[in-house]
Amino acid sequence: MSVSVTPAEHADHLADRAARDHARAADALRVDQPWRSGAACQGQGLVMDPPAEEVKAAQELGVERLLWRSAKELCWSCGVYDRCQAWVLSLPKEADVTGVCGGMTEGERRRVRRKRAAESAAQEENRESA
Ligand code: SF4
């Protein structure tokens, strides 16, 4: 038996999923972080965390940066940007949110965490050898 899904139903499904995924992160933010009430990304799940199919299509077309740009522009205009960025970078990589958060993509946050860990290890080594 085959199940037919109309393009509109498929679009609704993708929208629901992206909104849910980002809402989950937003819920966690709201619980722990009262400043989240000033977030510019509320209700912008599809912009901050587009469906994987959309990201893949943008990668294939070589326009992934444009896809993330609209999300980053929201962050750059956000009144709680600094607090959000400090918060998201304080999370261990396993607990990171999906999509753009704190003005950075997941890959950019991974690189910042790696760099900080390397700097911290180098400082520790210097202290031990002093
Ligand atoms: S900095 Fe970006 S992700 Fe963070 S609360 Fe503001 S708009 Fe949302």
Residues whose N, C-alpha, C, O or C-beta is under 5 A from the ligand:
A	BS01	SF4	A39 A40 C41 L74 C75 C78 V80 Y81 C84 V100 C101 G102 G103
